[in-house]
């Protein structure tokens, strides 16, 4: 199995976008965990909850990568060019949208944030289990996020389960690193949670994701259109 230049480009993009995804104050990252760890005194408990959430995210990434890689192997050879062009154009569109309107695809998340901050009484009274947070992490990753567009596009075009899984795994790794760092900082630094939730923060971060997506899509399209 050869690892071509597009594979390495997808890997590098995934690593960077994983960091962006982990830092971004959206309903798919640390903001889900924040209400459960803010104000806690026990570092072990915070670590336990964070690891459960991130494990769910990692498992979802592996499932997505393997599934899309398997699907890509079923695409007929005579259709591959069209599929690659289609995914490339879709990525260009998403990249432009994120660059021009950074918050448009995540506008719904702010309502969800309020939901997370105001948990129903029975959730606040009951101890949040690792299984529950694992499930939240898994579902949050399965629900498409704009920053994973590159991985979806590459996995569908890859024709290889291992390559597709590795690209998603790289994303999961750096997402976990970023989320863990933010949660640790929230645990240690008073007032950081409020500063990270400023509206401009998501706009800047998502704009950066848009630029990376647009760059990857353009480079991957050029050989097919030349």
C-alpha positions as CSV (number, residue, x, y, z in Angstrom):
1,X,0.0,0.0,0.0
2,X,1.5,3.3,-1.1
3,X,0.9,6.6,0.8
4,X,0.7,9.2,-1.9
5,X,1.1,13.0,-1.5
6,X,-2.7,13.5,-1.2
7,X,-2.8,11.1,1.8
8,X,0.0,13.0,3.6
9,X,-1.7,16.3,2.7
10,X,-5.0,15.0,4.1
11,X,-3.2,13.8,7.3
12,X,-1.6,17.1,7.8
13,X,-4.9,18.9,7.3
14,X,-6.6,16.5,9.7
15,X,-4.0,17.2,12.4
16,X,-4.4,20.9,12.1
17,X,-8.2,20.8,11.8
18,X,-8.4,18.5,14.8
19,X,-6.7,21.2,16.9
20,X,-9.1,23.8,15.5
21,X,-12.1,21.6,16.2
22,X,-11.0,21.0,19.8
23,X,-10.5,24.7,20.5
24,X,-13.6,25.9,18.7
25,X,-16.4,26.8,21.1
26,X,-19.1,24.7,19.3
27,X,-21.4,22.0,20.4
28,X,-19.1,19.3,19.1
29,X,-16.1,20.0,21.3
30,X,-15.1,21.2,24.8
31,X,-18.2,23.3,25.3
32,X,-20.2,20.1,25.9
33,X,-17.9,19.1,28.7
34,X,-17.5,22.6,30.3
35,X,-20.7,22.6,32.4
36,X,-19.7,19.2,33.9
37,X,-16.1,20.2,34.9
38,X,-16.4,24.0,35.6
39,X,-16.1,24.5,39.4
40,X,-15.0,21.0,40.2
41,X,-12.2,20.5,42.7
42,X,-11.2,16.9,42.0
43,X,-8.7,16.7,39.1
44,X,-9.2,13.0,38.9
45,X,-12.9,13.4,38.3
46,X,-12.3,16.0,35.7
47,X,-9.8,13.8,33.9
48,X,-12.2,10.8,34.1
49,X,-15.1,12.7,32.5
50,X,-12.9,14.2,29.9
51,X,-11.4,10.9,28.9
52,X,-14.8,9.3,28.6
53,X,-16.0,12.0,26.3
54,X,-12.8,11.9,24.1
55,X,-12.9,8.1,23.9
56,X,-16.4,8.3,22.4
57,X,-15.1,10.9,19.9
58,X,-12.2,8.7,18.9
59,X,-14.3,5.6,18.4
60,X,-16.7,7.5,16.3
61,X,-13.8,8.8,14.1
62,X,-12.5,5.3,13.6
63,X,-16.0,4.0,12.7
64,X,-16.5,6.9,10.2
65,X,-13.1,6.4,8.6
66,X,-13.5,2.7,8.2
67,X,-17.0,2.9,6.9
68,X,-16.3,5.6,4.4
69,X,-13.1,3.8,3.3
70,X,-15.2,0.7,2.7
71,X,-17.8,2.6,0.7
72,X,-15.1,4.1,-1.4
73,X,-13.9,0.7,-2.5
74,X,-17.4,0.0,-3.9
75,X,-17.3,3.0,-6.3
76,X,-16.9,1.7,-9.9
77,X,-13.6,2.7,-11.6
78,X,-15.5,4.6,-14.3
79,X,-17.2,6.7,-11.7
80,X,-14.2,7.6,-9.6
81,X,-13.3,10.7,-11.6
82,X,-16.8,12.1,-11.2
83,X,-16.9,11.3,-7.5
84,X,-13.5,13.1,-7.0
85,X,-14.6,16.1,-8.9
86,X,-17.9,16.2,-7.0
87,X,-16.3,16.0,-3.5
88,X,-13.6,18.5,-4.6
89,X,-16.2,21.0,-5.6
90,X,-18.2,20.4,-2.5
91,X,-15.1,21.1,-0.4
92,X,-14.5,24.3,-2.3
93,X,-18.0,25.4,-1.5
94,X,-17.7,24.6,2.2
95,X,-14.3,26.3,2.3
96,X,-15.6,29.5,0.8
97,X,-18.7,29.4,3.0
98,X,-16.6,29.0,6.2
99,X,-14.2,31.8,5.0
100,X,-17.0,34.3,4.1
101,X,-19.6,33.4,6.8
102,X,-17.6,31.6,9.5
103,X,-20.5,31.0,11.9
104,X,-23.3,30.1,9.4
105,X,-22.9,26.3,9.7
106,X,-22.7,26.5,13.5
107,X,-25.4,29.0,14.2
108,X,-27.6,26.3,15.7
109,X,-25.0,25.4,18.3
110,X,-25.4,28.5,20.3
111,X,-28.9,27.5,21.2
112,X,-27.5,24.1,22.2
113,X,-24.9,25.8,24.3
114,X,-27.6,27.3,26.4
115,X,-29.2,23.9,26.7
116,X,-26.0,22.5,28.0
117,X,-25.6,25.3,30.5
118,X,-29.1,24.7,31.8
119,X,-29.2,21.0,32.2
120,X,-32.5,19.4,33.3
121,X,-32.8,18.9,37.0
122,X,-32.4,15.1,36.9
123,X,-29.1,15.4,35.1
124,X,-27.8,17.9,37.6
125,X,-28.9,15.7,40.5
126,X,-27.6,12.5,39.1
127,X,-23.9,11.7,38.8
128,X,-22.8,11.9,35.1
129,X,-21.4,8.5,34.2
130,X,-18.6,7.7,31.9
131,X,-21.0,5.8,29.7
132,X,-23.2,8.9,29.2
133,X,-20.3,11.1,28.3
134,X,-18.9,8.4,26.0
135,X,-22.2,8.4,24.2
136,X,-22.3,12.1,23.9
137,X,-18.8,12.2,22.4
138,X,-19.7,9.5,20.0
139,X,-22.9,11.1,18.8
140,X,-21.3,14.5,18.5
141,X,-18.6,13.2,16.2
142,X,-21.1,11.2,14.1
143,X,-23.1,14.4,13.4
144,X,-21.3,16.1,10.6
145,X,-19.2,19.2,11.5
146,X,-17.9,21.6,8.8
147,X,-14.3,21.0,10.0
148,X,-14.5,17.3,9.0
149,X,-15.4,18.0,5.4
150,X,-11.8,17.3,4.3
151,X,-11.8,13.9,5.9
152,X,-15.1,13.0,4.4
153,X,-13.9,14.0,1.0
154,X,-10.6,12.2,1.2
155,X,-12.1,9.0,2.7
156,X,-14.7,8.8,-0.1
157,X,-12.0,9.3,-2.7
158,X,-9.3,7.1,-1.1
159,X,-10.5,3.6,-2.1
160,X,-8.7,2.3,1.0
161,X,-10.1,1.5,4.4
162,X,-6.7,1.9,6.2
163,X,-5.9,5.3,4.7
164,X,-9.4,6.7,5.4
165,X,-9.3,5.4,9.0
166,X,-5.8,6.9,9.6
167,X,-7.0,10.3,8.4
168,X,-9.9,10.3,10.8
169,X,-7.7,8.9,13.6
170,X,-5.3,11.8,13.2
171,X,-8.2,14.2,13.5
172,X,-9.4,12.4,16.7
173,X,-5.9,12.6,18.2
174,X,-5.4,16.3,17.9
175,X,-9.0,17.0,18.8
176,X,-8.4,15.1,22.0
177,X,-5.2,17.0,22.7
178,X,-6.9,20.4,22.2
179,X,-10.0,19.5,24.2
180,X,-8.0,18.1,27.0
181,X,-5.8,21.3,27.1
182,X,-8.9,23.6,27.1
183,X,-10.6,21.6,29.9
184,X,-7.4,21.6,31.9
185,X,-7.1,25.4,31.5
186,X,-10.8,25.9,32.5
187,X,-10.1,23.7,35.5
188,X,-7.1,25.8,36.5
189,X,-7.9,29.4,35.2
190,X,-10.9,31.3,36.6
191,X,-12.7,33.2,33.9
192,X,-11.2,31.4,30.9
193,X,-14.6,29.8,30.0
194,X,-16.2,33.2,29.6
195,X,-13.4,34.5,27.4
196,X,-13.4,31.4,25.1
197,X,-17.1,31.8,24.6
198,X,-16.9,35.3,23.0
199,X,-18.6,35.4,19.6
200,X,-15.5,36.5,17.8
201,X,-13.5,33.4,18.9
202,X,-15.7,31.0,16.9
203,X,-15.6,33.3,13.8
204,X,-11.8,33.5,13.7
205,X,-11.4,29.8,14.3
206,X,-14.0,28.7,11.7
207,X,-12.6,31.2,9.2
208,X,-9.2,29.5,9.6
209,X,-10.8,26.1,9.0
210,X,-12.4,27.4,5.9
211,X,-9.1,28.6,4.5
212,X,-7.5,25.2,5.1
213,X,-10.5,23.4,3.5
214,X,-10.4,25.6,0.5
215,X,-6.6,25.1,0.0
216,X,-6.9,21.3,0.3
217,X,-9.9,21.2,-2.1
218,X,-8.1,23.4,-4.7
219,X,-4.9,21.4,-4.6
220,X,-6.8,18.1,-4.9
221,X,-9.0,19.4,-7.9
222,X,-6.1,20.7,-10.0
223,X,-4.8,17.3,-11.3
224,X,-8.3,16.2,-12.3
225,X,-9.0,19.4,-14.3
226,X,-5.6,19.8,-15.9
